Amino acid sequence: MSDWPVVRIGPLALDIEIGVEGTVVLMTVLVVALDDGIEDFPAAGQMILGSLIATFAAHLFATSLARRARQDLPPPTRPERRRLWRHSSQFLLLGVVPMVVVVLGGVTGLYTPETAIDAVIWLGLAFLVLIGGVGGWRGRRRVTGALRGAFGAGVLGLLVLLLRLVLEH
């Protein structure tokens, strides 16, 4: 657990892996939801929150189970369990910006729920490129590392958008 790659933003230590995984999961759920149609803003918000809460719970369970499965380690202490909860809760943080987009659309009526979800998907792609660049920079400490990380994350995001094209046709 001490080797989690983090990016510090003030007091927050954010895991790059969770940022990428959670964003891809959210984008994928939203792409599939767009194919089925989105009725209204509450439904859009439920899709965002539902997918991130499920991913949070799955990650928390998987990391806890993996920790317990290691026979060379004693059962986790209370502080270790809190740390696992804090670490997994980063999946929930990924929902802040998408929920702001959905709530603003619902309150102002400036755009449709489909437009809000479409914007969240594109913001997800931009976030992937950003976090890929940060991760690449941290790995190589050079511009080339940042560019490679951003490119790789962008390709991953484009694969999710390709899924959208496949579903639409």
C-alpha positions in Angstrom: 0.0 0.0 0.0 2.9 2.4 0.6 3.9 2.0 -3.1 0.7 3.6 -4.5 1.7 6.2 -7.1 0.2 9.4 -5.9 -0.1 13.0 -7.1 -0.3 15.5 -4.3 -2.8 18.4 -4.6 -2.6 20.2 -1.3 -3.4 17.8 1.5 -4.9 15.2 -1.0 -2.7 12.3 -2.2 -4.5 11.0 -5.3 -3.7 7.6 -6.8 -3.0 7.7 -10.5 -4.2 4.1 -11.0 -7.6 4.8 -9.4 -7.9 8.0 -11.5 -7.4 6.0 -14.8 -9.4 3.0 -13.8 -12.3 5.0 -12.4 -12.5 7.3 -15.3 -12.4 4.5 -17.9 -15.2 2.6 -16.0 -17.3 5.8 -15.8 -16.8 6.6 -19.4 -17.7 3.1 -20.5 -20.9 3.1 -18.4 -21.9 6.4 -19.8 -21.1 5.4 -23.4 -23.4 2.3 -23.0 -26.0 4.5 -21.3 -26.0 7.0 -24.2 -26.7 4.1 -26.5 -29.8 3.1 -24.5 -30.9 6.7 -24.1 -31.0 8.9 -21.0 -34.4 10.0 -19.8 -33.6 12.9 -17.5 -31.0 14.6 -15.3 -31.7 12.5 -12.2 -31.2 9.3 -14.3 -27.9 10.7 -15.6 -26.8 11.5 -12.0 -27.8 8.0 -10.9 -25.6 6.5 -13.6 -22.6 8.5 -12.5 -23.0 7.9 -8.8 -24.1 4.2 -9.2 -21.1 3.3 -11.3 -18.6 5.0 -9.1 -20.1 3.7 -5.8 -20.0 0.2 -7.2 -16.4 0.6 -8.3 -15.5 2.0 -4.9 -17.1 -1.0 -3.2 -15.5 -3.5 -5.5 -12.0 -1.9 -5.1 -12.4 -1.7 -1.3 -13.5 -5.4 -1.2 -10.7 -6.5 -3.5 -7.9 -4.7 -1.7 -9.2 -5.8 1.7 -9.5 -9.4 0.5 -6.0 -9.3 -1.1 -4.6 -8.0 2.2 -6.3 -10.7 4.2 -5.2 -13.4 1.7 -1.5 -12.7 2.2 -0.6 -15.3 4.8 2.7 -13.5 5.7 0.8 -10.5 7.0 -1.2 -10.2 10.2 -4.9 -9.1 9.9 -5.1 -5.4 9.1 -5.2 -3.0 12.0 -7.9 -0.3 12.4 -5.6 2.4 11.0 -4.8 0.1 8.0 -8.5 -0.4 7.4 -9.1 3.3 7.5 -6.3 3.8 5.0 -7.9 1.3 2.7 -11.2 3.1 3.0 -9.6 6.5 2.2 -7.7 5.0 -0.7 -10.8 3.4 -2.3 -12.9 6.5 -1.6 -10.9 8.3 -4.4 -13.3 6.6 -6.8 -16.1 8.7 -5.3 -14.1 11.9 -5.8 -14.1 11.2 -9.5 -17.8 11.9 -9.5 -17.6 15.5 -8.4 -17.0 17.2 -11.8 -19.5 14.9 -13.7 -22.1 15.6 -11.1 -21.5 19.4 -11.3 -22.1 19.1 -15.1 -25.3 17.2 -14.6 -26.6 19.4 -11.8 -25.9 22.6 -13.7 -27.7 21.2 -16.7 -30.7 20.2 -14.7 -30.9 23.5 -12.8 -30.3 25.8 -15.7 -31.9 23.8 -18.6 -29.1 25.0 -20.9 -28.5 21.5 -22.3 -30.1 18.1 -22.4 -29.2 15.1 -20.2 -27.6 13.5 -23.3 -25.5 16.6 -23.9 -24.4 16.6 -20.2 -23.3 12.9 -20.4 -21.6 13.6 -23.7 -19.7 16.4 -22.1 -18.7 14.2 -19.1 -17.3 11.6 -21.5 -15.2 14.2 -23.3 -14.1 15.7 -20.0 -13.1 12.1 -19.0 -10.9 11.8 -22.1 -9.3 15.2 -21.2 -8.7 14.0 -17.6 -7.2 10.7 -18.9 -4.7 12.7 -21.1 -3.9 14.9 -18.1 -3.4 12.1 -15.6 -1.4 10.1 -18.2 0.9 13.0 -18.7 1.4 13.4 -14.9 2.0 9.7 -14.5 4.4 9.7 -17.5 6.3 12.7 -16.0 6.5 11.1 -12.6 7.9 7.9 -14.2 10.6 9.6 -16.4 10.9 13.1 -15.1 11.1 14.3 -18.7 8.8 15.8 -21.3 9.0 12.7 -23.4 7.7 10.6 -20.5 4.8 13.0 -20.0 4.0 12.9 -23.7 4.1 9.1 -23.8 1.9 8.9 -20.8 -0.6 11.4 -22.2 -0.6 9.7 -25.5 -1.2 6.3 -24.0 -4.0 7.5 -21.8 -5.5 9.3 -24.8 -5.5 6.1 -26.8 -7.2 4.3 -24.0 -9.9 7.0 -23.9 -10.3 6.9 -27.6 -10.9 3.1 -27.4 -13.8 3.9 -25.1 -15.1 6.4 -27.7 -14.6 3.7 -30.4 -17.0 1.6 -28.3 -19.5 4.4 -28.6 -19.2 4.3 -32.4 -19.6 0.5 -32.5 -22.7 0.7 -30.3 -24.3 3.5 -32.4 -24.0 1.6 -35.7 
